[in-house]
Amino acid sequence: MTLSRQEIMDALNKWNAAWDSHDLDGVMQLFHDEILFENWTGGKIKGKKALRKAWAPWFSNHGGFQFKEEETFIDENEQKVLYSWTLQWPSIENGYEGKPEIRRGVDVIHFQDAKIIKKLTYSKTTIEIDGDRLSLNASNK
């Protein structure tokens, strides 16, 4: 099944609403059973059940996160999306715990059968807290 540009946009809007309400079930609805997710550190997860298991603690322990869309580019013919975002959440960085943190990144998203089959996440290697720019160290995450 191929989605129209509008159907892709509608699916992403519904998906974003699920993220904003911290609804793991709603977020997972758009994923294909064979999803390949690669996070910003290069870690990979294959399969919807494994992804749910990996994300469940994050949804439980990191309340207050919000993803804000910056730009979305949709290639209807290829069923691909480039989604740039800003993540705002209470920081877990040493010395900044609980302060508002801002991260910026991009997701490369591939659709198959009207579901997300691949989600590759790329993030800047810096974050902003209290006007300070801090380097991330993937080994601390």
N, C-alpha and C positions, 0 to 999 in steps of 0.2 A: 504494500500500500504506500503510495506516494502522497505526501501532504502538500497542500498549496502553501504559498507564502503566508497567507492569512491564518491557515490552520497551524502552521509552525509558530507564528506570533501568538495566537490564542493559547497554544499549549505552553509556551514559555511564560506567558502572563499568569496562567494558572499555577505553574510550577513555582514562579517567583512568590506568588501569594502563599503557597505552602511553606516555602523557606521563611518568609517573614513571620508566619504564625508558628514556626518551629514544629511543623507537622511532618514528621518523618514519613508517615504513611502516604501523605499527599505528595511529598517529594519523590518517593519511590515509585509512585504510579506511572511516571513518565519513562522509567527505565526499562529497557529490554531485559529479558531474563539473562541474556548473554552479555550484559554490559561490561565494557572494559573501562575502568576508571584509573587514571594516573594522576596522582596529586603533585603538588608543587615541589616536593622533595624527590620525585621520581618513583615513589612507591606505587605499586600497581595492585589492583584488586580486580578479579574476574568473576562475574556472576552477580546477579541481583541479591541473592541470599547472603553472600559474603560481604557485599557492600553494605547492606542493612546492618549486619552484625558489626562491621567496622565503624559505622556512623552512629549507631545507637548511643554509645557513651558520650559522644560529642554533643548530640542533641540533648542528652540528659544533664551534662555537666557545664555546658557553655551557653547558658541562657543570655538573652539580651543581644544576640547577634542579628545583624541586618545586612543583607546584600542590596546594594543600590546599583541599578543598571546605569552604565555610562553610555555605551553604544552597543547596538546589535546589528550585525550584518548577516543577511540570510541569502544563501544560494539555493534557491528552490530546486533547480535542476539536479544539483548534487546532493540535496538534502543535508546541507551542512550549515552551521551557525558559528559565527565568531562573536562572543559575548564578553565585553569588557565590563568590569564591576569594581565596586569599592565595598569592602567588608568593614563594618564598624561593630565593635564588640568590646566588652570589658577585658582589658589586657591580662595576660597570665605571665608577662615578662617580669623578671626579677627587679624589684624596686618600683614597679609601675602597676602592681596587681590591682585590678579593678578600675583603673583609669581608662577612659575612652581611647581605644586603639583603632587606627585606620590602616588597612592593607589594600593594595590595588592589584588586580590581576586580570587574566583573560582565560576564558574557557573556549576550547575548540570542541564543538559538539557535532556528532554525526548521527543522523536518524536512519533507522531501518525499520520497516513495518510499522511506521508511525510512533516509534519509541526511540529513546536515546540508546544507541548501541555502543558509542564511544564518547567519553568525556575526558579531555586532556586539560589539566589545569596548570596554568603558568602564573607565577606571582612575582612581583618585585621582591628584591632581596632586602628591602628596607621597609620599615613601618614608621608611622608617626604617632607619638604620644606626647601630649602637652606641648606641642610645637617642636618637639625634638624628633630628629630623624635617627632611627636606630637600625643597625644591621641585624638581620636574622641569621641564626646559626642553625641549620637544619638538624644538626646532631643533638640539639637541645629539645627537639619536638618529638 
